[in-house]
Amino acid sequence: MGRHGIVVAPWNVRRRWTAPFRWLALPFVAVARPVFQRMACTRLFALVGPAFVPRLDRAVHRLSGGRLLMSRSLVPTLLLVTVGHRTGRERRAPMTCLPEPDGSFLVVGSNWGRESHPHWSISLLRRPQATVSYRGYQIPVVARLLEGAERAEAWPRLLRVWPVYDRYTLRSGRRLRVFRLEPCRAPVEPGRLRVPGQVHGRPAW
């Protein structure tokens, strides 16, 4: 339960013991974030970044038991677990996100500013059930592609999280897909991993 009686998803609740660490990290984030954003705008990074950044993120995520992602120190980041639309195999994609107060997440199919849509976005269109790993929680979700007024409302807020999306739009020549990932049943708490599968029901918090 958050302020004014508003129900807050458990993964959005700030842990008091982490407060000193957040203050210590502020100088690093203030310097590193603009540098990383400038790097992310370059075509060289679009060619090289996809080869090593997701691998590092997945390695950190695995070693930390699902609690950490390398990129999360600079921007909110989650690990999206989908089922490949062609192979039927589980795919894990780290990505920037915008956590919403209701427990859902907004994500953008930027694909590093490349011309094609990312594979995970195609998978979500064909099979919207997926799993999000965020701050140690394993959260079954259903994806919904945002269009019209709903996308227009979300876009400026996404740019505040990651302004590079505008540059990616111009470079790619396409309209970046925006998804809302909505929790559909109770999450698995930190330390209790679950293999993603067909999900039904409503969130339990």
N, C-alpha and C positions, 0 to 999 in steps of 0.2 A: 504494500500500500504506500503510495507516494504522498506528496503534499496535497492538501485540500481534498483528501479522500479519493484521489485518482489512482486507479489500479495501474501499477507499473510492472512490466515484464521483469522477471528475476535477473535477466542478463543486462538490463539497463540500470540496475541499482548499483550505485557507486560504493565500493568497499572502503570503509574508513581507513583501514590499515595501509591502503595504497596511496593515500593523500600525500605523505612526505615524498614518495617516489615521483609523483606527478609534478610536484614543485621542482624537484631536482632535474627533471627531464625538460622543463620549459625552455631553458636557454638552448639546449641541443635542438629541440623542435623548431624554435624560432629561426635558427640559422639553417638547419638542414632542409626544412620544408620548401622554402623558396628555391634552393639549389636543386632539389629533386624535381620540382615542378618545371624548372627551366630545362633540365635534362630530359624530362618526359616529353617535352615539345619537339625534340629534335628527331629527324628521320633516322639518324644513326641508332638512337636508343630504341626506336620502333623496330629496328632490325635485330638489335642485340638483346634488348630487355626481355622479350618473351622467352629467350633461350635459357636465362639464368635466374631471373627474379622469381617466377613461380616455383622453380625447383628449390630455391633457398627458403621460400615461404613454407612450402610443404614439408621440408626437412625440419624447420623450427617448430612447425605445428606438431609434427610427429614426436619430436624429442620432448616437447613440453606437455605431452598428453592432451593436446587439443586446446590448451589455454592461451598460447601465444602465436602471433604471426609477425614476421620481421617487419612488414610494412605498417603494422598497426601503431608503431611509435610515431609515425608521421601523419597517417590518415586512418579513419575507421576502416577496418578490413575484416572480412569474413572468408571462410572457406566454403564454397558451394559444391555439394556433392550431387551430381546428376547421373543419369543413365544415358550413355551414348545413343543417339538416334539411329546410328548405323550399326555399331558393334554390339549394343546391348550391354556393354561393360560399364562399370562404375568409373566416373571421371571426377577429379578433384581440381577445382579452379579457385585460387585465391583472387579476391577482387575488392576494390574500394566499395564502401557501402554508406548509406545514410540510415542509421537506426532510428526508427520512429517510436514515439512514446507508447503506442499501442502494442509494441512488440514486433511489428513488421519491419522489413528492410527494403530500401530502394537500391537497386543496382542498375548499372548502365553497361550495355554491350559495346564498349568502345573499341575493343580489340586493338589497343595501342595505336589507334588512328589509321589502321589499315583498311583497305577498300571492302573487305568481306566482313560479314557479321561473324562473331565468335561462335564456335561450335556449341558451346553450352547454351546460347540463346536459342539456337535451332532446336536443341533437345528439349528446352522448356516449352517451346511452342507445341511440340508434338506430345510431350509427356510432362505436364506441369508439376507433378509431384517430385519433390527433391528434399534434401536435408542441408541445413545450414549449421556450420560449426562456428560458434562465436563465444569468446571468453570462456571456453571450456564446456559450454552447453551444446548438446546435439539437438537441433530443433527441426522437426518435420514441418515442411512448408508446402504451400501450393503457390505457384507463380502466376501472376496476372500481368499481361502486357498493358501498359498505360497508353491511352490515346486521348486526343481532344483536350478538354479543359483540365482533366486530371493530370495529364502529362505537363501541360503548360504551367500548372501550379507547382509541380514538383521540380521542374527544371532549374529555376533560379536557386532553389535550396541545394540542389546537387552541385551547382557551380560554386557555391560557397564552400563546399567540402573539397571539391577538386576542380578548380577553374580551367584546367587543361581540356576538359570536355569540349569546350567551344573550339579549341584548336583542332582537336580530333575530328570534329564535325566537318570543318573546312577541308582538312587534309584528306579525309576519307571520301568526301563527296556523297555521303549518305546520311540518312536520319538515324541517329543512334537509338537503338531500342532501350526503353526504360521499363523495368519490371518492378512490381511490388511482390515481395515474398512474404506471404501471410502464414503465420503459424496455424496449424490445423489440429494439433493435439498437444498434450503435455510434453515438455522437453525432457530429454535425458540430462540429468545433472552432471556436473564435472566429475570425471573419473569413471563414468559408466557409459561407454561408447555403444552405439547401436548401428547396425548396418541399415542403410536407407531402403525402404520398400514402399508398397502401396499404403497410403495414409488416408484416414478418414476422421471425422469428428471435429471437435472444436477445442481451442486452447482451454487448459484447466485452471489458469491462474485468475 
